[in-house]
Amino acid sequence: MLSSQNRTFDSVITILLSAIEFEVFKRLQISVTDLRSSNVSIKNFVVDIEYAIANNKTASLIAIEGGHSIQSSFAILRQLYQMGARYMTLTHSCNLPWADSSPVDAGLLPPANGGLSTFGLEVVDEMNRLGMMIDLSHVSSDTMKAAIIRSKAPVIFSHSSARRSNRGIVMVNFYSVFIQCDPTKNATMEDVIAHIEHIRTIAGVDAVGIGADYDGVDSVPIDLADVSYYPVLFEALAQRGWTDEDLEKLAGRNLLRVFLGVEQVRDLLANLPVQQDSIRREDVENANISVDCVSWPFIDDSRVAENANVLA
């Protein structure tokens, strides 16, 4: 159990990390934009993404991987949205005072909330009101079910492999451990295709996407080492009968459909007041959560600056 003082310190570090990562992302965007003649840019709305696609440009979204970044504060959630965040994964690999993570299902962590607490349900409400996509990768089954039932907008599983959602999208993760159950075998593109085809069979072509997670895992299929192999994957799917329209949906059209649905719900909720309630202090103090809720080690900003300068 963490003391109040330690929790406060941990909260400050988490918020600081989030702010640094947002700032770094925008600096890198400026550097890459200069390097590639404005081919890459951060976009905040579907109409902007569609415009970029129509002009053969690459559009990028800012996301938050883990609700610990908001530190149980609606104010911080809204600030991150204003800074450009357009979807948030409710948990990472640990429980929050208001949401349980997937290690609960594996028996690695005891449940803290039985899914989403009352505050967690209100987080879903506020994300709906803002127009922020709800990402259910990494969450426990109970959290997943509670969020799907609560949300007025479709949700996403940004890098989860074979899961299903409410008019949403399931994006296939390339992590070898997720797509190949035999640890003695190397995962291959065929394993990825098997997941894609399974999701299409169960949920339909409108519910599948790609969320490879190249920057978050250390083992991927030997014949899908990076994004340059995507054309090979798409050609293999075409040979299996996927049409150009199907492949466009897989490549991003399905995600844009969900994002548009989220924006439509936002517009319907535009007159609702902002969420004002804070999480109860005792929920934070007594929650069965881990000291490891900060998802990344502290960032050396001098190295970040060096990398940004290299790109420039």
C-alpha positions as CSV (number, residue, x, y, z in Angstrom):
1,M,0.0,0.0,0.0
2,L,1.4,3.4,-1.0
3,S,1.3,6.3,1.4
4,S,-0.5,9.5,0.5
5,Q,2.8,11.3,0.1
6,N,4.1,8.6,-2.3
7,R,0.9,8.6,-4.3
8,T,1.1,12.4,-4.7
9,F,4.7,12.1,-5.9
10,D,3.7,9.3,-8.3
11,S,0.8,11.4,-9.6
12,V,3.1,14.4,-10.3
13,I,5.6,12.1,-12.2
14,T,2.8,10.6,-14.3
15,I,1.3,14.0,-15.3
16,L,4.9,15.3,-16.0
17,L,5.6,12.3,-18.3
18,S,2.3,12.8,-20.2
19,A,3.1,16.5,-20.7
20,I,6.7,15.7,-21.9
21,E,5.4,13.0,-24.3
22,F,2.8,15.4,-25.8
23,E,5.4,18.1,-26.3
24,V,7.9,15.6,-27.8
25,F,5.3,14.3,-30.2
26,K,4.6,17.8,-31.5
27,R,8.3,18.6,-31.8
28,L,8.9,15.5,-33.8
29,Q,6.0,16.3,-36.0
30,I,7.5,19.7,-36.8
31,S,10.8,18.1,-37.6
32,V,9.4,15.4,-39.8
33,T,7.1,17.9,-41.5
34,D,10.1,20.0,-42.4
35,L,12.1,16.9,-43.5
36,R,9.3,15.4,-45.7
37,S,7.8,18.5,-47.2
38,S,4.7,18.6,-45.0
39,N,3.7,14.9,-45.7
40,V,3.0,14.2,-42.0
41,S,0.8,16.0,-39.6
42,I,-1.3,15.6,-36.5
43,K,-5.0,15.7,-37.1
44,N,-7.8,16.1,-34.5
45,F,-11.0,15.5,-36.5
46,V,-12.3,13.1,-39.2
47,V,-12.7,15.9,-41.7
48,D,-9.0,16.8,-41.3
49,I,-7.9,13.2,-41.8
50,E,-10.1,12.8,-44.9
51,Y,-8.6,16.0,-46.3
52,A,-5.1,14.6,-45.7
53,I,-5.9,11.3,-47.4
54,A,-7.4,13.1,-50.4
55,N,-4.1,15.0,-50.7
56,N,-1.9,11.9,-50.4
57,K,-0.7,13.0,-46.9
58,T,-0.1,11.0,-43.7
59,A,-2.4,11.9,-40.8
60,S,-1.4,11.1,-37.3
61,L,-3.5,10.9,-34.1
62,I,-2.3,11.5,-30.5
63,A,-3.4,8.8,-28.1
64,I,-3.0,8.1,-24.3
65,E,-2.1,4.5,-23.4
66,G,-3.4,4.2,-19.9
67,G,-5.9,6.1,-17.8
68,H,-3.3,6.6,-15.1
69,S,-2.3,9.6,-17.1
70,I,-5.4,11.5,-16.0
71,Q,-4.7,10.7,-12.3
72,S,-8.5,10.3,-11.6
73,S,-9.1,13.9,-12.7
74,F,-11.7,15.1,-15.2
75,A,-9.8,18.4,-15.5
76,I,-6.6,16.6,-16.6
77,L,-8.7,14.4,-19.1
78,R,-10.1,17.6,-20.6
79,Q,-6.7,19.2,-20.8
80,L,-5.2,16.2,-22.6
81,Y,-8.1,16.4,-25.1
82,Q,-7.4,20.1,-25.6
83,M,-3.7,19.2,-26.2
84,G,-4.8,16.8,-29.0
85,A,-5.5,13.4,-27.5
86,R,-8.2,11.7,-29.5
87,Y,-8.4,8.3,-27.8
88,M,-7.4,6.9,-24.5
89,T,-6.8,3.3,-23.4
90,L,-8.6,3.0,-20.1
91,T,-5.9,1.1,-18.4
92,H,-2.4,-0.1,-19.2
93,S,-1.0,-3.1,-17.3
94,C,-2.1,-2.3,-13.8
95,N,-5.4,-1.5,-12.0
96,L,-6.5,2.0,-11.4
97,P,-8.7,3.3,-8.6
98,W,-11.5,3.3,-11.1
99,A,-10.7,0.5,-13.6
100,D,-9.3,-3.0,-13.7
101,S,-6.7,-4.2,-16.2
102,S,-6.2,-7.4,-18.1
103,P,-3.8,-9.0,-15.6
104,V,-6.9,-9.5,-13.4
105,D,-8.2,-12.0,-15.9
106,A,-4.9,-13.9,-15.9
107,G,-4.9,-14.1,-12.1
108,L,-1.8,-11.9,-11.9
109,L,-3.6,-9.1,-10.0
110,P,-6.7,-9.1,-7.7
111,P,-9.6,-7.1,-8.9
112,A,-9.8,-3.6,-7.5
113,N,-13.2,-2.5,-8.9
114,G,-14.9,-5.5,-10.5
115,G,-14.6,-3.7,-13.8
116,L,-15.4,0.0,-13.7
117,S,-16.2,2.0,-10.5
118,T,-18.8,4.7,-10.5
119,F,-16.0,7.2,-11.3
120,G,-14.9,4.9,-14.1
121,L,-18.4,5.0,-15.6
122,E,-18.3,8.7,-15.4
123,V,-14.9,8.7,-17.3
124,V,-16.7,6.9,-20.1
125,D,-19.5,9.5,-20.1
126,E,-17.0,12.4,-20.2
127,M,-15.0,10.8,-23.1
128,N,-18.3,10.5,-25.0
129,R,-19.1,14.1,-24.3
130,L,-15.6,15.3,-25.4
131,G,-15.6,13.1,-28.6
132,M,-12.6,11.0,-27.4
133,M,-12.5,7.4,-28.6
134,I,-12.5,4.8,-25.8
135,D,-9.8,2.1,-26.2
136,L,-10.4,-1.2,-24.5
137,S,-7.0,-2.8,-25.1
138,H,-5.3,-3.9,-21.9
139,V,-8.5,-3.8,-19.8
140,S,-10.1,-6.7,-17.9
141,S,-13.1,-8.5,-19.3
142,D,-15.3,-6.9,-16.7
143,T,-14.0,-3.4,-17.5
144,M,-14.6,-4.1,-21.2
145,K,-18.2,-5.2,-20.7
146,A,-19.0,-2.3,-18.4
147,A,-17.5,0.3,-20.9
148,I,-19.3,-1.2,-23.9
149,I,-22.6,-1.2,-22.0
150,R,-22.1,2.4,-20.7
151,S,-20.7,4.0,-23.9
152,K,-23.1,5.8,-26.2
153,A,-20.4,5.8,-28.9
154,P,-18.6,2.9,-30.5
155,V,-15.4,1.8,-28.9
156,I,-12.1,0.5,-30.2
157,F,-9.6,-2.2,-29.3
158,S,-6.5,-0.5,-30.7
159,H,-4.1,-3.4,-30.4
160,S,-5.8,-6.5,-29.0
161,S,-6.3,-9.1,-31.7
162,A,-9.4,-11.3,-31.5
163,R,-11.9,-9.4,-29.5
164,R,-15.3,-8.0,-30.4
165,S,-17.0,-4.6,-29.6
166,N,-20.1,-2.5,-30.0
167,R,-20.2,-1.2,-33.6
168,G,-16.6,-0.6,-33.0
169,I,-13.3,-2.0,-34.3
170,V,-10.9,-4.7,-33.2
171,M,-7.3,-3.9,-34.4
172,V,-4.9,-6.8,-34.7
173,N,-1.8,-6.7,-32.7
174,F,1.4,-8.3,-34.2
175,Y,2.9,-9.3,-30.8
176,S,4.1,-12.8,-31.3
177,V,2.9,-14.0,-27.9
178,F,-0.7,-12.8,-28.8
179,I,-0.9,-14.4,-32.2
180,Q,1.1,-17.6,-31.7
181,C,0.3,-19.7,-28.6
182,D,3.2,-22.0,-29.1
183,P,6.3,-20.3,-27.6
184,T,8.6,-22.7,-29.4
185,K,7.5,-21.4,-32.8
186,N,8.1,-18.1,-34.5
187,A,5.0,-16.1,-35.3
188,T,4.5,-15.5,-39.0
189,M,2.3,-13.4,-41.3
190,E,0.0,-16.4,-41.6
191,D,-0.8,-16.1,-37.9
192,V,-1.7,-12.4,-38.3
193,I,-3.9,-13.3,-41.3
194,A,-5.6,-16.0,-39.2
195,H,-6.6,-13.4,-36.6
196,I,-7.8,-10.9,-39.2
197,E,-9.8,-13.6,-41.0
198,H,-11.3,-14.8,-37.7
199,I,-12.4,-11.4,-36.7
200,R,-13.9,-10.8,-40.1
201,T,-15.8,-14.1,-39.8
202,I,-17.1,-13.4,-36.3
203,A,-17.8,-9.7,-36.4
204,G,-17.7,-8.7,-40.1
205,V,-15.3,-6.8,-42.3
206,D,-16.4,-3.5,-40.8
207,A,-15.1,-4.5,-37.4
208,V,-11.4,-5.3,-38.2
209,G,-8.3,-3.1,-38.4
210,I,-4.5,-3.2,-37.9
211,G,-2.9,-2.1,-34.6
212,A,0.5,-3.7,-34.9
213,D,2.0,-2.1,-31.8
214,Y,5.5,-2.1,-33.3
215,D,6.7,0.5,-30.8
216,G,5.4,-1.4,-27.8
217,V,6.5,-5.0,-28.3
218,D,9.8,-6.8,-28.7
219,S,8.7,-9.8,-30.8
220,V,6.8,-9.6,-34.1
221,P,6.3,-12.1,-37.0
222,I,9.6,-12.7,-38.8
223,D,8.0,-11.7,-42.2
224,L,6.3,-8.6,-40.9
225,A,9.2,-6.9,-39.3
226,D,8.0,-3.3,-39.8
227,V,5.4,-1.3,-41.7
228,S,7.2,-1.7,-45.0
229,Y,5.8,-5.2,-45.1
230,Y,2.2,-4.1,-45.1
231,P,1.9,-4.3,-48.9
232,V,2.9,-7.9,-48.7
233,L,0.2,-8.6,-46.1
234,F,-2.4,-6.8,-48.1
235,E,-1.4,-8.7,-51.3
236,A,-1.8,-12.0,-49.4
237,L,-5.3,-10.9,-48.2
238,A,-6.2,-9.9,-51.8
239,Q,-5.2,-13.4,-53.0
240,R,-7.7,-14.8,-50.4
241,G,-10.5,-12.8,-51.9
242,W,-10.4,-9.5,-50.1
243,T,-11.6,-6.7,-52.4
244,D,-10.0,-3.2,-52.6
245,E,-13.0,-1.9,-50.5
246,D,-12.3,-4.5,-47.9
247,L,-8.7,-3.7,-47.7
248,E,-9.4,0.1,-47.4
249,K,-11.6,-0.7,-44.4
250,L,-8.9,-2.8,-42.8
251,A,-6.3,-0.1,-43.5
252,G,-8.2,2.7,-41.9
253,R,-11.7,3.2,-43.1
254,N,-13.2,1.2,-40.3
255,L,-11.3,3.4,-37.7
256,L,-12.5,6.6,-39.4
257,R,-16.1,5.2,-39.3
258,V,-15.8,4.7,-35.5
259,F,-14.2,8.1,-35.0
260,L,-17.0,9.7,-37.0
261,G,-19.5,7.9,-34.8
262,V,-17.7,9.2,-31.7
263,E,-17.9,12.8,-33.1
264,Q,-21.6,12.4,-33.8
265,V,-22.3,11.3,-30.2
266,R,-20.2,14.3,-29.1
267,D,-22.4,16.6,-31.1
268,L,-25.5,15.0,-29.6
269,L,-24.1,15.6,-26.1
270,A,-22.9,19.1,-26.7
271,N,-25.3,20.7,-24.3
272,L,-24.5,18.4,-21.3
273,P,-22.5,20.0,-18.5
274,V,-18.9,18.9,-17.9
275,Q,-18.2,16.3,-15.3
276,Q,-17.3,18.1,-12.0
277,D,-17.1,15.3,-9.5
278,S,-13.7,14.2,-8.3
279,I,-12.9,10.6,-7.3
280,R,-13.4,10.0,-3.6
281,R,-10.2,10.2,-1.6
282,E,-10.8,6.9,0.1
283,D,-11.2,5.2,-3.3
284,V,-7.6,6.3,-4.2
285,E,-6.2,5.5,-0.7
286,N,-7.7,2.1,-0.4
287,A,-7.6,0.9,-4.0
288,N,-5.7,-2.3,-4.7
289,I,-3.4,-0.7,-7.2
290,S,0.3,-1.1,-8.0
291,V,3.2,1.3,-7.7
292,D,4.1,0.4,-11.3
293,C,1.2,2.4,-12.8
294,V,3.5,4.8,-14.5
295,S,3.9,3.0,-17.8
296,W,7.3,4.2,-18.9
297,P,10.5,5.0,-17.1
298,F,11.4,8.7,-16.6
299,I,12.3,10.3,-19.9
300,D,15.7,11.9,-20.4
301,D,14.7,15.1,-22.1
302,S,18.2,15.8,-23.3
303,R,18.0,12.6,-25.4
304,V,14.6,13.6,-26.7
305,A,16.0,16.9,-27.8
306,E,18.9,15.2,-29.4
307,N,16.7,12.8,-31.4
308,A,14.4,15.7,-32.5
309,N,17.4,17.6,-33.7
310,V,18.6,14.6,-35.7
311,L,15.3,14.5,-37.5
312,A,15.5,18.2,-38.2
